[in-house]
Amino acid sequence: NVNLSGNFSLSELKGFANDLKDEFESIYEVSKVNITGITDREVKVYLNPFKMAAMQVSFTDVENAVKFENMSISGGEAKIGKIDRSVRIIGEFKDPRQIANIIVKRDKGNIVYMRDIATVVYGFKERDSYSHLDKQPVVTLQIVKKSGENLLSTTSQVFQVLKEARQSKMIPDNLKITITNDQSDMVKKQINNLENSIIMGVIFVVAILFLFLGTRNSLIVGFSIPMSMLIAFMVMGLADYKINMIVLFALILALGMLVDNAIVVTENIYRFVQRGYPVKEAARQGVGEVAMPIISSTATTLAAFLPLVFWHSIMGEFMKYLPITLIVVLTASLFNALVIVPVLFVDFYKPGDNNPLPKTKRSLRLAGLFSVLAVIAFVAKWNVLGSLLVVAVVLGLLNLAFLTRLAIWFQKVFLDWLENTYLKFIRFAIRKNNAYWMIAGTFLLMILTIGFYFGSKPKVDFFPSSDPKLINVIAEMPISTDIRVSDSVMQVIQAEVYKLIQPDMNIVKSVLTVTGKGAVGQNEGFTSRGGAPNKGIITINFVDFQDRHGINTFNIMRRLADSLIGRYPGVNISLEKQREGPPVGYPINIEISGKEFGTLLRVTDSIKALINRNNIPGIEGLTMDLDIGKPELLVKIDRDKARRFGLSTGQIGDAIRTALFGKDISDFK
């Protein structure tokens, strides 16, 4: 959402919004752009019923007068000499003031003009919503992306349009532009997390394996992480799988399992090399010996995730990307371990590479070369490549200083001590009756674990809750409340919200207040109605978690709930936080069915009142999916009297609706 605000009139904001809308819609990835917060312009004809009655003018007379004057029609063709000319009658209004001068009725020489019975105003439609961003009126452009298009690319082009609009003075410098509901932020963070996890995973894997296998062998295993990811991306690309939140989560989850097979294969090949086998023969023997075990091990892991693919309902559609991604990535890691790792080992392994002391001159030359390349990369703004080169230089220098000697000590001293300690423990465990005590202790620990789990009755939550990124304060006034009254109530609630969050304003990014259309929360029961004139919502957006200085937004939510709920008579206030995971609806739904609709409403209302009276802990908002109690006026027509005046029920109903609600009778272009 692109929100426009500032010291401008609504019509000026609407003009800026229309200009930006044209630019946004020229982006290929954008499907449509909706403008909210202001209504379209229209010509309003305010009729005086008393003057109409005095001059015997009906609504139908006014409607026909405007319709038949505001039109352009074809008049056929006229033959002028030897040329046929098309004839077109131009009658559309070019100025709203022309409407005031049309003749509505002519009777016995008496002419009634529109200006005699009405006032013509060129303004805006009656508002069905009010929006305020940080206490200022706001016009919002809702940008909708085409299905399947790249979200990050679309967002980047939107920001580029805004930048160019500033530079070209299409929009003034003092126009405030606020971006809300930017879904690309979360995607960027997840991608950054994935990149950081891959880099850190490679570094830690190489560092740990360096102690066991030496420099080259550890690099070979570390290479399996990006290689497995590359293979997985190729397969998912061929299957037309898009990168989404669940796929990114699955990739991060799979990082810890990617190197398992490569470690086993590399270690076994290295074992054969230590036994004196040639490198190629060691690779053949090493892979052949562990191929079936790692295949079966990977298959059991995949089997654990496979049932999730067949998960039904909307949750299945949402979660199926998790098992599919894990299956693809782990299969890619198996292929990498059995095919690619042996080849790399044969090509890059050198005898005695497990603990050689580094060659100082060569290491320093490589460090200097990588440093120069890193500087060039940073100058060219290839920051990722530059960072990787800096890491390589640092690791190389550390290796030159002490890492290789540390690896030698680890292999010669620490591993020997660890093996001897392990052998002593095994001898103790299998001595005489000790094995039985070990088995009994294992079963006892299992029983205690199961008993503790069921005895403590741990809470179950489908998706874990975290500090909310946004909080919605939802207010519902009585049915049929005028939208202007609802907006005035929302202003009072908004002022109180600002007082309550004032101590923590340093972590509040924006406060958006919407009344009427668009005032919808996240829960299914509320969003399904799309807002109403008697409803409003205040959305509090917070800064990112790392910028909150330890402030818990849950506490802010509880503070708002304690102060606002039940404070305003006749106003039902509830709070909700940002929903985690897929749309699963309410935690608890009570369905009430019956044959008599009136009885059904009374029972439902009594159950709702009963739950509210008991003050059950944990219930923050109790709502029904049906609005009841809306007052209405019933008009009963005396058909005999209506016939005497030549009126039908349809004519009377149309006249009443026109008098109360108005009627669209023509288009002003």
C-alpha positions in Angstrom: 0.0 0.0 0.0 1.3 3.5 -1.0 -0.3 6.0 1.4 -0.4 9.7 0.4 -0.8 12.4 3.0 0.2 15.9 3.9 -1.1 19.5 3.9 -3.3 19.0 0.8 -7.0 18.8 0.1 -8.6 15.5 -0.6 -9.0 16.4 -4.3 -5.3 17.3 -4.6 -4.4 13.9 -3.0 -6.7 12.2 -5.4 -5.0 13.9 -8.3 -1.6 12.8 -7.1 -3.0 9.3 -6.6 -4.4 9.2 -10.2 -1.0 10.2 -11.6 0.8 7.6 -9.7 -1.9 5.0 -10.5 -1.1 5.4 -14.3 2.6 4.9 -13.7 2.1 1.9 -11.5 -0.3 0.2 -14.0 2.4 0.6 -16.7 4.5 -2.0 -14.7 4.1 -5.3 -16.4 3.9 -7.3 -13.1 1.1 -5.1 -11.7 -2.4 -6.5 -12.1 -4.4 -3.5 -10.9 -4.2 -0.5 -8.6 -7.1 0.5 -6.3 -7.5 3.9 -4.8 -9.1 4.1 -1.4 -9.7 6.8 1.2 -11.5 9.2 -1.1 -14.6 8.8 -3.3 -15.1 9.6 -7.0 -16.5 13.0 -8.0 -20.2 13.2 -9.0 -22.9 15.7 -9.9 -25.5 15.9 -7.1 -29.0 17.2 -7.7 -30.5 18.2 -4.4 -34.3 18.2 -5.0 -36.7 20.3 -2.9 -39.7 18.1 -2.3 -41.9 21.1 -1.4 -41.2 23.0 -4.6 -41.6 19.8 -6.5 -45.1 19.3 -5.0 -46.0 22.9 -5.6 -45.1 22.6 -9.3 -46.4 19.0 -9.6 -43.0 17.6 -10.6 -42.2 13.9 -9.9 -38.9 12.1 -9.6 -39.6 10.4 -12.9 -39.9 13.9 -14.6 -36.5 14.8 -13.2 -34.9 11.5 -14.2 -36.3 11.6 -17.8 -35.2 15.3 -18.2 -31.6 14.5 -17.3 -31.4 11.2 -19.2 -32.8 12.6 -22.5 -30.7 15.8 -22.4 -27.3 14.2 -21.4 -26.8 12.0 -24.5 -25.2 11.8 -27.9 -27.0 9.8 -30.5 -26.6 8.9 -34.1 -28.9 10.7 -36.5 -28.2 8.5 -39.5 -26.7 9.8 -42.7 -27.2 12.9 -44.9 -26.4 13.1 -48.6 -24.7 16.4 -49.3 -24.0 16.6 -53.0 -22.3 13.4 -53.9 -20.9 12.8 -50.4 -22.6 10.9 -47.6 -22.2 12.4 -44.2 -22.8 10.8 -40.9 -25.1 12.8 -38.6 -24.5 12.7 -34.8 -26.4 14.7 -32.2 -24.1 16.0 -29.5 -26.0 16.6 -26.2 -23.7 15.5 -23.4 -23.2 18.0 -20.6 -19.7 19.6 -20.6 -20.3 21.7 -17.5 -22.4 20.7 -14.4 -24.0 24.1 -14.4 -25.8 23.2 -17.6 -27.9 20.8 -15.7 -29.5 23.6 -13.7 -30.8 25.2 -16.9 -32.5 22.2 -18.4 -36.3 22.1 -18.7 -37.9 19.5 -16.4 -41.5 20.0 -17.2 -43.7 22.2 -19.5 -47.4 22.4 -18.7 -49.9 24.8 -20.2 -47.2 27.3 -21.0 -45.5 27.0 -17.6 -41.9 26.0 -17.8 -40.1 24.4 -14.8 -36.3 24.5 -14.9 -34.1 22.3 -12.8 -32.9 25.4 -10.9 -36.5 26.1 -9.8 -36.8 22.9 -7.8 -33.2 21.8 -7.1 -29.6 22.8 -6.3 -26.9 21.3 -8.5 -23.5 20.6 -6.8 -20.3 19.2 -8.4 -18.6 17.3 -5.5 -17.7 13.9 -4.2 -19.9 10.8 -3.6 -21.0 10.1 -0.1 -18.1 8.6 1.7 -18.2 4.9 2.6 -14.9 5.0 4.4 -12.5 7.3 6.3 -8.8 6.7 6.6 -6.2 8.5 8.8 -2.5 7.7 8.9 -0.8 9.1 12.0 -3.8 11.4 12.6 -3.8 12.8 9.0 -6.2 12.1 6.2 -4.7 9.7 3.8 -5.4 8.4 0.2 -4.1 4.9 -0.3 -3.1 3.1 -3.5 -3.4 -0.7 -3.2 -1.1 -2.3 -5.6 -2.0 -5.9 -6.6 0.6 -8.1 -8.3 -0.2 -10.5 -11.1 -0.3 -14.1 -10.0 3.0 -15.8 -10.5 5.1 -12.7 -11.0 8.2 -11.8 -9.0 7.2 -10.0 -5.8 10.7 -8.5 -5.2 11.0 -7.2 -8.8 7.5 -5.7 -8.6 8.3 -3.9 -5.3 11.6 -2.6 -6.7 9.9 -1.1 -9.7 7.2 0.5 -7.5 9.9 2.2 -5.5 11.6 3.3 -8.7 8.4 4.9 -9.9 8.1 6.8 -6.7 11.7 8.0 -7.0 11.3 9.2 -10.5 8.0 10.9 -9.7 9.8 12.9 -7.0 12.6 13.8 -9.4 10.3 14.8 -12.2 8.1 16.9 -9.8 5.1 14.8 -10.7 4.4 14.9 -7.0 5.6 17.6 -4.7 8.4 17.2 -2.2 6.2 17.9 0.8 3.8 15.1 -0.1 4.3 12.4 2.6 4.5 8.9 1.2 4.2 6.0 3.6 4.5 2.4 2.6 2.5 -0.2 4.6 1.8 -3.9 4.1 5.0 -4.3 2.1 5.0 -8.1 1.8 8.5 -8.0 0.2 10.1 -7.1 3.5 9.4 -10.5 5.0 10.6 -12.2 1.8 13.8 -10.2 1.8 14.4 -11.1 5.4 13.8 -14.8 4.8 16.2 -14.8 1.8 18.8 -12.9 3.8 18.4 -15.5 6.6 18.8 -18.3 4.0 22.0 -16.7 2.6 23.4 -16.2 6.0 22.5 -19.7 7.1 24.2 -21.1 4.0 27.4 -19.1 4.5 27.6 -19.8 8.2 26.8 -23.4 7.6 29.7 -23.7 5.1 32.0 -22.0 7.5 31.1 -24.1 10.5 31.2 -27.3 8.5 34.6 -26.5 7.1 35.9 -25.4 10.5 34.8 -28.6 12.2 35.9 -31.0 9.4 39.2 -29.1 9.2 40.1 -30.5 12.6 39.3 -34.1 11.4 40.2 -34.2 7.7 42.4 -31.2 6.9 41.9 -28.2 4.6 41.1 -29.8 1.2 38.7 -32.5 2.5 36.8 -30.0 4.6 36.3 -27.7 1.6 35.1 -30.6 -0.4 32.3 -31.4 2.1 31.5 -27.7 2.6 31.1 -27.4 -1.2 28.2 -29.9 -0.9 25.9 -27.3 0.7 25.7 -24.8 -2.2 25.9 -27.7 -4.7 22.9 -29.4 -3.2 21.0 -26.1 -3.1 21.8 -25.5 -6.7 20.5 -28.9 -7.7 17.4 -28.4 -5.6 16.7 -25.0 -7.2 17.1 -26.5 -10.7 14.6 -29.3 -10.0 12.1 -26.9 -8.4 12.5 -24.5 -11.3 11.7 -27.3 -13.8 8.7 -28.3 -11.7 7.5 -24.6 -11.8 7.7 -24.2 -8.0 7.8 -20.6 -6.8 9.9 -19.4 -3.8 7.6 -18.7 -0.9 7.8 -18.5 2.8 7.3 -22.2 3.4 9.9 -23.1 0.8 12.4 -20.7 2.4 11.7 -22.2 5.8 12.2 -25.7 4.4 15.5 -24.8 2.8 16.8 -23.3 6.1 15.6 -26.4 8.0 17.4 -28.7 5.5 20.7 -27.0 5.9 21.6 -29.0 8.9 21.0 -32.3 7.1 22.7 -31.5 3.7 26.2 -32.4 4.7 25.5 -35.7 6.6 25.9 -37.9 3.5 28.9 -36.0 2.2 30.7 -36.3 5.6 30.1 -40.1 5.7 31.4 -40.5 2.1 34.4 -38.2 2.5 35.4 -39.8 5.8 35.2 -43.3 4.4 37.2 -42.5 1.3 39.8 -40.8 3.6 39.9 -44.0 5.7 40.8 -46.1 2.7 43.5 -43.5 1.7 45.0 -43.8 5.1 45.1 -47.6 4.7 47.3 -47.1 1.6 44.9 -47.4 -1.3 45.4 -45.2 -4.4 43.0 -42.2 -4.4 40.8 -43.5 -7.2 40.5 -46.9 -5.7 39.9 -45.4 -2.3 37.0 -43.4 -3.8 35.5 -46.5 -5.5 35.9 -48.6 -2.3 34.8 -45.9 0.0 31.6 -45.0 -1.9 30.7 -48.6 -2.5 30.9 -49.5 1.1 28.6 -46.8 2.4 26.3 -46.3 -0.6 23.5 -48.5 0.7 23.6 -47.3 4.3 23.3 -43.6 3.3 20.6 -44.4 0.8 18.6 -46.2 3.4 19.3 -43.5 5.9 18.1 -40.7 3.6 15.1 -42.8 2.5 13.9 -43.1 6.2 14.2 -39.4 6.6 12.2 -38.8 3.4 9.6 -41.3 4.6 9.0 -39.3 7.7 8.1 -36.2 5.6 6.2 -38.0 2.8 2.8 -38.2 4.6 2.7 -34.4 4.9 2.4 -34.3 1.1 -1.1 -35.9 1.3 -2.4 -33.5 4.0 -5.9 -32.4 3.0 -7.8 -29.1 3.2 -6.4 -25.6 3.1 -3.7 -26.6 5.6 -2.5 -29.2 3.2 -2.3 -26.7 0.3 -0.4 -24.4 2.6 2.1 -26.9 4.1 2.7 -29.2 1.2 5.7 -27.1 0.1 7.5 -28.1 3.3 7.8 -31.8 2.7 8.2 -31.5 -1.1 11.1 -29.0 -0.6 12.8 -31.2 2.0 12.5 -34.3 -0.2 14.0 -32.5 -3.2 16.9 -31.0 -1.2 17.8 -34.2 0.7 17.6 -36.2 -2.6 19.9 -33.6 -4.1 22.3 -34.0 -1.2 22.3 -37.8 -1.7 23.1 -37.4 -5.4 25.9 -34.9 -4.5 27.4 -37.3 -1.9 27.4 -40.4 -4.2 28.4 -38.7 -7.5 30.0 -35.3 -7.1 31.9 -35.6 -3.8 34.0 -38.7 -4.9 35.0 -36.8 -8.1 36.0 -33.7 -6.2 38.0 -35.9 -3.7 39.9 -37.6 -6.5 40.7 -34.3 -8.3 41.7 -32.2 -5.3 43.1 -34.6 -2.7 46.8 -34.7 -2.3 48.6 -37.4 -0.2 49.5 -36.1 3.2 47.1 -33.2 3.0 45.6 -34.0 6.3 48.1 -32.2 8.4 50.7 -30.3 6.3 52.3 -27.2 7.7 51.3 -24.3 5.4 53.7 -22.9 2.9 54.1 -19.3 4.0 55.1 -17.6 0.8 52.4 -19.2 -1.3 49.7 -18.5 1.4 50.8 -14.8 1.6 50.6 -14.4 -2.2 47.1 -15.9 -2.3 46.0 -13.7 0.6 47.3 -10.6 -1.2 45.6 -11.6 -4.5 42.3 -12.2 -2.7 42.6 -8.9 -0.9 43.0 -7.0 -4.2 40.0 -8.9 -5.7 38.0 -8.0 -2.6 38.7 -4.3 -3.0 37.7 -4.5 -6.7 34.5 -6.3 -5.7 33.6 -3.7 -3.1 34.3 -0.9 -5.6 32.1 -2.6 -8.2 29.4 -3.0 -5.4 29.6 -6.8 -5.5 29.3 -6.8 -1.7 28.6 -10.5 -1.4 31.6 -11.6 -3.4 33.8 -9.0 -1.6 32.6 -10.3 1.8 33.4 -13.9 0.8 36.9 -12.9 -0.4 37.6 -11.1 2.9 36.5 -14.2 4.8 38.8 -16.3 2.7 41.7 -14.0 3.4 41.1 -14.0 7.1 40.7 -17.8 7.2 43.9 -18.2 5.2 45.9 -16.0 7.5 44.5 -17.7 10.6 45.4 -21.0 9.0 48.9 -19.8 8.4 49.2 -18.6 12.0 47.9 -21.5 14.0 44.9 -23.4 12.6 47.0 -26.1 10.9 49.0 -26.7 14.1 45.7 -26.8 16.0 44.4 -29.5 13.6 47.6 -31.5 14.1 47.2 -31.4 17.9 43.5 -32.2 17.6 44.2 -35.3 15.5 47.3 -36.5 17.3 46.4 -35.7 20.9 42.8 -35.0 21.5 41.3 -37.7 19.3 43.6 -40.3 20.8 42.4 -39.3 24.3 38.8 -39.3 23.2 39.1 -42.8 21.6 40.7 -44.2 24.7 38.0 -42.7 27.0 35.3 -44.1 24.8 36.9 -47.6 24.8 37.1 -47.5 28.6 33.4 -46.6 28.8 32.4 -49.4 26.4 34.4 -52.0 28.4 32.7 -50.9 31.5 29.2 -51.0 29.9 29.6 -54.6 28.7 31.3 -56.0 31.8 29.3 -58.7 33.6 25.8 -57.4 34.6 26.5 -53.7 33.7 24.8 -54.2 30.3 21.5 -55.1 32.0 21.7 -52.1 34.2 22.3 -49.9 31.1 19.2 -51.4 29.4 17.1 -51.0 32.5 18.3 -47.4 33.0 17.4 -46.6 29.4 13.8 -47.9 29.8 13.5 -46.1 33.1 14.5 -42.8 31.5 12.0 -43.4 28.7 9.2 -44.0 31.2 10.1 -40.9 33.2 10.2 -38.8 30.0 6.7 -40.0 28.9 5.3 -39.5 32.4 6.8 -36.0 32.6 5.3 -35.1 29.2 1.8 -36.3 29.9 1.9 -35.2 33.6 2.9 -31.6 32.8 0.2 -31.3 30.2 2.1 -29.0 27.8 0.2 -26.3 26.0 -0.5 -27.0 22.3 -0.4 -24.3 19.7 -0.6 -24.9 16.0 1.8 -22.0 15.2 4.0 -20.5 17.9 3.2 -17.0 19.0 5.8 -14.3 18.8 5.8 -10.6 19.6 3.3 -9.1 17.2 4.5 -6.9 14.3 1.1 -5.3 14.3 -1.9 -4.9 16.5 -5.5 -4.3 15.4 -7.9 -2.5 17.7 -11.4 -3.4 16.2 -14.4 -1.3 17.2 -18.0 -2.2 16.4 -20.8 0.3 17.0 -24.5 -0.5 17.0 -26.0 -1.6 13.8 -27.1 1.2 11.4 -24.8 3.8 13.0 -24.0 6.5 10.5 -20.5 6.3 9.2 -19.8 9.9 10.3 -20.8 9.0 13.8 -18.6 5.9 13.6 -15.7 8.0 12.5 -16.1 10.4 15.3 -16.1 7.5 17.8 -13.0 6.1 16.2 -11.3 9.5 16.6 -12.0 9.3 20.4 -10.7 5.7 20.5 -7.7 6.7 18.4 -6.8 9.5 20.8 -6.9 7.1 23.7 -4.8 4.6 21.8 -2.1 7.3 21.3 -2.1 8.0 25.0 -1.6 4.4 25.9 1.2 3.8 23.4 2.9 7.1 24.0 5.6 5.6 26.3 6.6 3.2 23.5 6.2 5.5 20.5 9.9 5.1 19.6 9.1 1.5 18.4 5.8 2.5 16.6 6.2 2.7 12.8 2.7 3.9 11.9 -0.9 4.1 13.2 -3.6 3.6 10.5 -7.3 4.2 11.4 -10.0 3.1 8.9 -13.7 3.4 9.4 -16.3 1.8 7.2 -15.3 0.0 4.0 -11.9 -1.6 4.4 -12.2 -1.8 8.2 -11.5 -5.5 8.4 -9.5 -7.6 10.7 -7.5 -10.8 10.0 -9.9 -13.3 11.5 -12.2 -15.0 9.0 -15.5 -14.1 10.6 -14.6 -10.4 10.5 -13.0 -10.1 7.1 -15.8 -12.0 5.3 -18.1 -9.0 5.6 -15.6 -6.5 4.2 -16.3 -3.8 6.7 -19.5 -1.8 7.4 -20.4 1.8 8.3 -20.6 0.9 12.0 -17.1 -0.7 12.2 -13.6 0.7 12.5 -10.1 -0.6 12.9 -6.9 0.9 14.2 -3.8 -0.8 13.0 -0.6 -0.2 15.0 2.6 -1.2 13.0 5.8 -1.7 15.0 9.4 -1.5 13.8 11.4 -4.7 13.3 12.1 -6.9 16.3 15.8 -6.0 16.5 14.9 -2.3 16.7 12.5 -2.5 19.6 15.2 -2.3 22.4 13.8 -5.3 24.3 10.2 -3.8 24.5 7.6 -6.6 24.4 4.7 -5.7 22.1 2.6 -8.3 23.9 2.6 -6.1 26.9 1.4 -3.2 24.8 -1.4 -5.3 23.5 -2.4 -6.3 27.0 -2.3 -2.7 28.1 -4.6 -1.7 25.3 -7.0 -4.5 26.0 -7.2 -3.7 29.7 -7.9 -0.1 29.1 -10.2 -0.1 26.0 -12.4 -3.2 26.3 -15.7 -2.3 28.1 -14.7 1.4 28.4 -17.2 2.8 25.8 -20.9 2.0 26.3 -22.4 0.6 23.2 -19.1 0.0 21.5 -17.8 -3.6 21.3 -13.9 -3.5 21.2 -11.7 -6.4 20.5 -8.0 -6.8 19.8 -6.0 -9.1 17.5 -2.4 -9.5 16.6 -0.7 -10.4 13.4 -1.7 -13.9 12.5 1.0 -16.5 12.4 0.9 -19.2 9.6 -2.0 -20.0 7.3 -5.6 -18.8 7.7 -7.1 -21.3 10.1 -10.0 -19.3 11.4 -10.9 -19.0 15.1 -9.4 -21.3 17.7 -13.0 -22.3 18.8 -16.2 -22.1 16.8 -19.6 -22.9 18.2 -22.2 -23.7 15.5 -25.8 -23.4 16.4 -28.5 -24.6 14.0 -32.3 -24.8 14.1 -35.4 -24.5 12.0 -36.9 -21.3 13.4 -34.7 -18.3 12.5 -36.1 -16.1 15.3 -35.5 -18.7 18.0 -32.0 -19.3 16.5 -31.1 -15.7 17.0 -32.4 -15.6 20.5 -30.5 -18.7 21.5 -27.3 -17.4 19.9 -27.6 -14.1 21.6 -28.2 -15.7 25.0 -25.2 -18.0 24.6 -23.0 -15.1 23.7 -24.3 -13.2 26.8 -23.7 -16.2 29.0 -20.0 -16.6 27.9 -19.4 -12.9 28.4 -20.9 -13.0 31.9 -18.6 -15.8 33.0 -15.4 -13.9 32.0 -13.6 -17.0 30.8 -9.8 -16.4 30.8 -8.2 -16.3 27.4 -11.2 -15.0 25.5 -10.2 -11.6 24.0 -13.1 -11.2 21.5 -16.4 -13.0 21.1 -18.2 -12.4 17.8 -21.0 -13.8 15.7 -21.0 -14.2 12.0 -24.5 -12.6 11.7 -25.5 -9.1 12.5 -28.8 -9.0 14.4 -31.0 -6.2 15.8 -30.9 -3.8 12.9 -33.9 -1.5 13.2 -36.1 -1.0 10.3 -39.3 0.9 9.3 -42.0 -1.2 7.5 -44.2 0.5 4.9 -47.5 -1.2 4.3 -49.3 0.0 1.1 -53.0 0.2 0.9 -53.4 -1.2 -2.6 -57.0 0.1 -3.1 -56.0 3.7 -2.4 -52.9 3.4 -4.5 -54.9 2.2 -7.5 -57.2 5.2 -7.2 -54.2 7.4 -7.8 -52.8 5.2 -10.5 -49.9 4.0 -8.5 -48.3 0.6 -8.2 -46.2 -0.9 -5.4 -43.1 -0.6 -7.6 -43.7 3.0 -8.3 -44.1 3.9 -4.7 -41.0 1.8 -3.7 -38.9 3.5 -6.3 -40.1 7.0 -5.2 -39.3 6.2 -1.6 -35.8 4.8 -2.4 -35.0 7.8 -4.6 -36.2 10.3 -1.9 -34.1 8.6 0.9 -31.1 7.0 -0.9 -30.9 8.9 -4.2 -30.5 7.4 -7.7 -27.9 7.2 -10.4 -29.6 8.5 -13.5 -26.8 9.4 -16.0 -23.1 9.7 -16.4 -21.2 13.0 -16.5 -17.9 12.6 -18.4 
